[in-house]
Amino acid sequence: MKNGIVRKPQGDPCVFVIFGGTGDLMQKKLLPSLFRMAQHGLLPRNSQVLGVARDRSLDDHKFRAWAAKALTELGLTPHDPVWCDTCLHYQAADPARPEDFDALAKRIAALEGKRAGKGNRVLYLALPPLAFEPVIQNLGKAGLNKSGGWTRLVVEKPFGHDLESAQRLNAIVHTHFDESQVYRIDHYLGKETVQNLLAFRFGNALFESAWNRDHIKSVQISVAEQTSIGTRAGYYENTGALRDMVQNHLTQLLTLTAMEVPAAFAADSIRFEKVKVLRSVAPIKREAIVFGQYSPGRVERKKLPGYLQEPGVVPRSRTETFVAMRLEIQNWRWQGVPFYLRTGKSMPRRSTRIVIDFRKPPVALFRTVGRRPHRNILAINLQPDQGFDLTFEVKSPGDRFTLQTERMQFRYPAITDSLWDGYETLLMEIVRGDQTLFVHADETEASWRLYAPLLRRRSMPYPYAAGSWGPEAANKLMEATGGEWTT
């Protein structure tokens, strides 16, 4: 019989202060995650949620009605007895009005005094990046960066627009908050399979001993999105796939895949090894990167427009919706092993996976038995079907000695009926005060430093049909080293 995930609440009661309290992230991710945590008894008792937004027409009653509607639309039951809807509150605040933050400070103090206990607070910036700086400045000026308990600042990605803006934002954050208070969130790090990558690598001598240039031919990290940009041109035109996906999500997966064994399973040790990986990546050559932009096509027989036909996109825009690149990590473990990163929108299906392509056996023992052995391939699937696949060679049944490829497979649904969303995991870690699954200031700057030259010299993107796996130039990038993309 499969078991649900068993976890116990950890951490002290607190006030979740969510800026962008009526936005998409709150509606689709944070609110349902808090609801499910409450259902499973994982929210510390007496914790409160305070939504903060510009809208001055809302009050606590209207905000609770909005939240109930949002939960109902997601198929949840907002009046579940374990869900305390009276623990939801609302406060209007405009980043352009510092006086609003003085009123906010009084409201938070009142909630902490009456219900949430010791003055513990989570300040969650579920906001557009341009709002980060004024909100952080106002939080500091209003004294909301300190309390009688603990205060933790949560910042969504993207953290900065380039190296200079990331450095500036870090400087502003550190003016008002200590790095130990800061939780830069990347929801990919909350996924069960991403965390399990550490257990898989370092908890199994069989794989850790083969996790190097002697045994591995190449590594692929792909994040394919089936969706197009839709109505998000205002955001995407100023971002593109390199900023939106590569600099954060794919780079985090790269560092976890390539890092050395940390000294301890602790935030500082793991972050240190991740930064070492980024600092070991050689400058990316222009011929080792391909930019693409989707053109009209079909996904699952549905006709889709091209990027240039999307509402709000600038005519003849050069914004990339696809990136493929080859990286070289110049250290003892990975010298000579190419790492391939790929991401794109309007692709045939949604898929996030890490593919480890092992080298072929070094002897020609089987050259007379029909075919030579195929390489072993380990696929780590992050979404939508979280788990692992490993191919291996066996003798085909029958009298004649021939080889065939078989697969061992593990899927999380085989052992559990419930799998946490990344946000639920990360929210619990914030309450616990564990920064292991969050991004350090040094990581953000090292990542931007790696990609900054590419931002300055982006070429015209190659077109690719919506519903395809990207432009042909991406295949040629892989073929240059004798490989092919695994889909």
C-alpha positions in Angstrom: 0.0 0.0 0.0 1.3 3.4 -0.9 2.0 5.9 1.9 1.4 9.6 2.0 4.2 11.9 2.9 4.4 12.2 6.7 5.9 15.5 8.0 5.5 17.3 11.3 5.1 21.0 11.7 8.4 22.7 12.6 9.1 26.3 13.5 7.3 29.0 15.5 4.0 30.7 14.8 4.5 33.7 12.4 2.9 36.2 10.2 3.2 35.6 6.5 3.2 39.1 5.0 2.8 38.6 1.3 3.3 41.6 -1.0 1.4 41.0 -4.2 -1.3 39.5 -2.0 -3.9 39.5 -4.8 -1.6 38.6 -7.7 -1.2 35.5 -9.8 1.5 33.9 -7.7 -0.6 34.3 -4.5 -3.7 33.0 -6.2 -2.2 30.1 -8.0 0.7 29.0 -5.7 1.1 30.6 -2.3 -2.5 30.6 -1.1 -3.2 26.9 -2.1 0.2 25.9 -0.7 -0.6 27.5 2.7 -4.1 25.9 2.5 -2.6 22.4 2.0 -0.1 22.9 4.7 -2.9 23.8 7.1 -4.8 20.7 6.0 -1.8 18.5 6.9 -1.2 20.2 10.2 2.1 21.7 8.9 1.4 25.4 9.6 2.5 26.4 13.1 -0.5 27.0 15.2 -1.8 30.6 15.4 0.1 31.7 12.2 -1.5 34.5 10.3 -1.5 35.5 6.6 -1.5 39.2 5.7 -2.0 40.0 2.1 -0.6 43.4 1.0 -1.5 45.1 -2.3 -2.2 48.6 -3.7 -6.0 48.1 -3.9 -7.6 50.3 -1.2 -11.1 49.0 -1.9 -10.4 45.7 -0.2 -10.7 44.9 3.5 -10.3 41.7 5.5 -13.9 40.5 4.6 -13.5 41.1 0.9 -10.0 39.6 0.9 -11.3 36.4 2.5 -14.1 36.2 -0.1 -11.5 36.6 -2.9 -9.3 33.8 -1.3 -12.3 31.5 -1.0 -13.2 32.0 -4.6 -9.6 31.4 -5.7 -9.3 28.1 -3.7 -12.7 26.9 -5.0 -11.5 27.5 -8.6 -8.5 25.3 -7.9 -10.8 22.4 -6.6 -10.0 23.0 -3.0 -12.5 23.4 -0.1 -12.0 26.8 1.4 -14.4 26.1 4.4 -12.5 22.9 5.4 -12.6 22.9 9.3 -8.8 22.9 9.5 -8.5 26.1 7.4 -8.8 29.2 9.5 -10.2 31.8 7.1 -10.3 34.3 9.9 -6.5 34.1 9.9 -6.5 35.8 6.5 -6.1 39.6 6.7 -5.5 42.4 4.2 -3.6 45.7 4.3 -3.3 48.3 1.4 0.2 49.6 0.8 1.8 51.3 -2.2 5.6 51.2 -2.7 5.4 54.8 -3.7 4.0 55.8 -0.3 6.4 55.3 2.6 3.7 56.2 5.1 1.8 53.1 4.1 4.6 51.0 5.5 4.3 52.8 8.9 0.7 51.7 8.9 1.7 48.3 7.8 4.2 48.0 10.7 1.4 48.8 13.2 -0.9 46.2 11.6 1.8 43.5 11.8 2.5 44.4 15.4 -1.2 44.1 16.2 -1.4 40.6 14.6 1.8 39.5 16.4 0.6 40.8 19.7 -2.8 39.2 19.6 -2.2 35.9 17.8 1.1 35.1 16.3 3.1 35.3 19.5 6.8 36.2 19.5 7.0 38.6 16.6 8.2 36.2 13.9 7.5 37.3 10.4 8.0 36.2 6.8 8.1 39.1 4.3 7.4 37.6 1.0 7.9 39.7 -2.2 5.5 38.0 -4.7 6.0 41.1 -6.9 7.3 42.2 -10.3 11.1 42.7 -10.1 10.8 46.5 -10.5 9.0 46.6 -7.2 11.7 44.8 -5.2 13.9 47.8 -4.5 11.3 50.3 -3.3 9.5 47.7 -1.1 12.8 46.6 0.5 13.8 50.3 1.1 10.4 51.0 2.7 10.6 47.9 4.9 13.9 49.0 6.3 12.8 52.6 6.9 9.7 51.4 8.7 11.7 49.1 10.9 10.1 46.0 9.6 13.5 44.3 9.0 13.7 43.6 12.7 11.4 42.3 15.3 11.2 40.7 18.7 11.5 37.3 17.1 12.9 36.4 13.6 12.4 38.2 10.3 12.9 36.5 7.0 12.8 38.2 3.6 11.7 36.1 0.6 12.5 37.3 -2.9 11.1 35.7 -6.0 13.1 35.3 -9.2 14.4 36.9 -11.4 16.8 38.4 -8.9 18.2 41.2 -11.1 18.1 41.8 -14.8 21.9 41.5 -15.4 25.1 41.4 -13.3 25.0 45.1 -12.4 21.3 45.1 -11.3 21.9 41.9 -9.3 24.8 43.5 -7.5 22.8 46.7 -6.9 19.8 44.7 -5.5 22.1 42.6 -3.3 23.6 45.9 -1.9 20.1 47.3 -1.2 19.0 44.0 0.5 22.2 43.9 2.6 21.6 47.6 3.7 18.5 46.5 5.6 18.8 42.7 6.0 21.6 40.3 7.0 22.2 37.5 4.4 21.1 35.0 7.1 17.6 36.6 6.8 17.3 36.4 3.0 15.7 33.6 1.1 16.0 34.0 -2.7 13.5 31.5 -4.0 13.7 29.3 -7.0 10.7 26.9 -6.9 12.6 24.2 -8.8 14.7 23.7 -5.7 11.6 22.7 -3.8 10.8 19.8 -6.2 11.2 16.4 -4.6 13.3 15.0 -7.4 15.7 17.9 -7.3 16.3 17.4 -3.6 16.5 13.6 -4.3 19.4 14.3 -6.7 21.6 14.9 -3.7 20.5 11.7 -2.1 20.9 9.8 -5.3 24.4 11.1 -6.0 25.9 11.1 -2.5 23.9 8.3 -0.9 24.8 5.6 -3.5 28.5 4.7 -3.9 27.6 3.0 -7.2 26.8 6.3 -8.9 29.1 8.7 -7.0 32.1 6.6 -8.0 31.1 6.9 -11.7 30.1 10.6 -11.5 33.1 12.0 -13.4 34.9 12.4 -16.7 36.2 8.8 -16.7 32.7 7.4 -17.0 30.4 10.1 -18.2 30.4 11.2 -21.9 28.0 14.2 -21.6 25.2 15.8 -19.5 22.0 17.3 -20.8 19.7 19.5 -18.8 16.4 20.4 -20.5 13.4 22.4 -19.5 10.7 22.2 -22.3 7.6 24.3 -21.9 4.5 23.5 -24.0 2.9 26.8 -23.3 3.6 30.0 -25.4 4.1 33.4 -23.8 0.4 34.1 -24.3 -0.4 37.6 -22.9 2.9 38.0 -21.0 4.7 40.0 -23.8 5.1 43.0 -21.4 7.3 40.8 -19.2 8.9 38.5 -21.8 10.0 41.2 -24.3 12.3 42.6 -21.5 13.4 39.2 -20.4 13.8 36.4 -22.9 14.6 32.7 -22.3 18.2 33.3 -21.2 17.1 35.5 -18.3 13.8 33.8 -17.6 15.0 30.2 -17.4 18.7 29.6 -18.0 20.2 32.1 -15.5 18.1 30.6 -12.6 16.3 27.3 -13.1 18.7 25.5 -15.4 21.8 26.9 -13.7 20.6 25.6 -10.3 20.1 22.2 -11.8 23.6 22.5 -13.4 25.3 23.2 -10.0 23.5 20.4 -8.2 24.5 17.9 -10.9 28.1 19.0 -11.1 29.0 20.0 -7.5 31.5 18.2 -5.3 30.6 16.4 -2.2 29.7 19.1 0.4 31.4 18.9 3.8 28.0 18.7 5.5 24.3 18.6 4.5 23.9 22.2 5.5 23.1 25.4 3.7 26.6 27.0 3.8 28.4 23.8 2.7 26.0 23.1 -0.2 26.0 26.8 -1.4 29.8 26.9 -1.3 30.1 23.9 -3.6 27.5 25.3 -6.0 29.4 28.6 -6.4 32.6 26.6 -7.0 30.9 25.0 -10.1 29.9 28.4 -11.5 33.4 29.8 -11.0 34.8 26.7 -12.9 32.7 27.2 -16.0 34.8 28.4 -18.9 33.7 31.5 -20.8 30.9 30.4 -23.2 32.0 30.7 -26.8 29.7 32.3 -29.3 29.6 29.2 -31.5 28.4 27.2 -28.4 25.1 28.9 -28.1 21.9 28.9 -30.2 19.0 31.3 -29.8 15.6 30.5 -31.2 12.1 32.1 -31.5 8.9 30.1 -32.2 7.0 30.7 -35.4 3.5 29.5 -36.2 2.9 25.8 -35.7 0.8 23.2 -33.9 1.0 21.7 -30.4 -1.3 18.6 -29.9 -3.1 19.5 -33.2 -3.9 22.9 -31.9 -2.8 25.7 -34.2 -0.6 28.3 -32.4 0.7 31.7 -33.5 4.3 32.6 -33.7 6.0 34.8 -31.1 5.8 37.8 -33.4 2.0 37.3 -33.7 1.5 37.3 -29.9 -0.3 40.4 -28.5 2.0 43.1 -27.4 5.2 41.7 -29.0 7.3 44.4 -30.8 7.4 44.0 -34.6 10.5 42.2 -35.7 11.4 41.4 -32.1 14.7 39.6 -31.5 13.7 38.3 -28.1 14.6 34.6 -27.8 12.1 32.0 -26.7 14.6 29.1 -27.0 18.2 28.7 -25.9 20.6 25.8 -26.3 24.2 26.0 -25.2 27.3 23.9 -24.5 29.3 24.5 -21.3 32.7 23.3 -20.2 33.5 22.9 -16.5 37.2 23.2 -16.1 37.9 21.2 -13.0 39.3 17.8 -12.1 36.0 16.0 -12.1 34.5 17.3 -15.3 37.4 18.3 -17.6 36.4 17.4 -21.2 32.7 16.5 -20.4 30.3 18.8 -22.3 27.2 20.0 -20.4 24.3 21.0 -22.6 21.5 23.3 -21.4 18.3 23.7 -23.4 15.0 25.4 -22.8 12.2 26.6 -25.0 8.5 27.6 -25.2 5.8 26.2 -27.5 7.5 22.8 -27.5 5.8 19.4 -28.1 5.3 18.6 -24.4 6.2 19.8 -21.0 9.3 18.2 -19.7 12.2 18.9 -17.3 14.9 16.3 -17.1 18.6 15.8 -16.5 20.2 13.1 -18.8 23.5 11.5 -17.8 25.0 9.8 -20.9 27.7 7.3 -19.8 30.6 6.2 -21.9 30.5 2.9 -23.9 32.4 -0.1 -22.5 36.1 0.2 -23.5 36.4 -3.2 -25.1 35.1 -4.7 -28.4 34.0 -8.0 -26.9 30.6 -7.9 -28.6 31.5 -6.8 -32.1 30.5 -10.2 -33.5 27.1 -10.7 -31.7 24.8 -8.5 -33.8 25.5 -5.1 -32.3 27.7 -3.4 -29.8 26.4 -2.3 -26.5 24.6 1.0 -26.3 25.6 3.5 -23.7 24.0 3.5 -20.3 21.7 6.5 -19.9 20.4 7.8 -16.6 17.4 10.2 -16.9 16.3 12.2 -13.9 12.8 13.4 -14.5 11.7 16.4 -12.6 8.3 17.0 -14.3 5.7 16.0 -15.1 6.5 12.4 -14.0 9.0 12.7 -11.2 11.4 9.8 -11.0 14.5 8.1 -12.5 15.1 5.9 -15.5 18.3 3.9 -16.1 19.0 1.9 -19.3 21.3 -1.1 -19.3 22.2 -4.0 -21.7 21.2 -7.6 -21.3 21.3 -10.7 -23.5 18.3 -11.2 -25.7 16.3 -14.3 -24.8 17.0 -17.2 -27.1 19.8 -19.4 -28.4 21.7 -16.7 -30.3 23.8 -14.3 -28.3 22.6 -10.8 -29.0 22.2 -7.7 -26.9 19.1 -5.7 -26.1 18.5 -2.5 -24.1 16.2 -2.7 -21.0 15.2 0.0 -18.5 14.9 0.2 -14.7 12.4 2.8 -13.6 11.4 4.5 -10.4 8.4 6.9 -10.1 7.3 8.7 -6.9 3.6 7.7 -7.4 4.7 4.1 -6.8 5.6 4.9 -3.2 3.4 7.8 -2.2 -0.1 9.1 -2.9 0.8 12.7 -2.2 3.7 14.7 -3.6 4.3 18.2 -2.4 4.4 21.1 -4.7 7.7 23.0 -4.7 6.2 26.0 -2.9 4.9 23.9 0.0 8.3 22.5 0.6 10.0 25.9 0.4 7.5 27.6 2.6 8.1 25.0 5.3 11.8 25.5 5.0 11.4 29.2 5.4 9.4 28.8 8.6 12.1 26.3 9.9 14.9 28.8 9.0 16.7 26.4 6.7 18.4 28.1 3.8 19.7 24.9 2.1 17.2 25.1 -0.8 17.6 28.8 -1.4 20.0 30.9 -3.5 22.9 32.8 -1.9 24.0 36.3 -3.0 27.2 34.9 -4.3 25.3 32.4 -6.5 23.2 35.0 -8.1 26.2 37.2 -9.0 28.3 34.3 -10.2 25.5 33.1 -12.4 24.9 36.6 -13.9 28.7 37.0 -14.4 28.7 33.8 -16.5 25.9 34.9 -18.8 26.5 38.6 -19.0 28.7 38.4 -22.1 25.9 36.5 -23.9 23.3 39.1 -23.1 25.5 41.7 -24.7 26.0 39.8 -27.9 22.8 38.0 -28.6 22.3 37.3 -32.3 19.1 37.1 -34.3 17.2 34.0 -33.1 16.6 31.1 -35.5 13.0 30.4 -36.2 11.4 27.1 -35.1 7.9 25.9 -35.5 5.7 25.8 -32.5 5.3 22.2 -31.5 8.9 21.3 -32.5 12.0 20.7 -30.4 13.7 23.9 -31.5 15.8 25.1 -34.5 18.0 22.7 -36.5 21.0 24.7 -35.3 20.5 23.2 -31.8 20.8 19.7 -33.2 24.0 20.7 -35.0 25.4 22.0 -31.7 24.9 18.6 -30.2 26.1 16.7 -33.3 29.4 18.6 -33.2 30.4 16.4 -30.3 28.8 13.2 -31.6 25.6 13.4 -29.5 21.9 14.0 -29.9 19.2 15.5 -27.7 17.2 13.1 -25.6 13.6 13.9 -25.6 
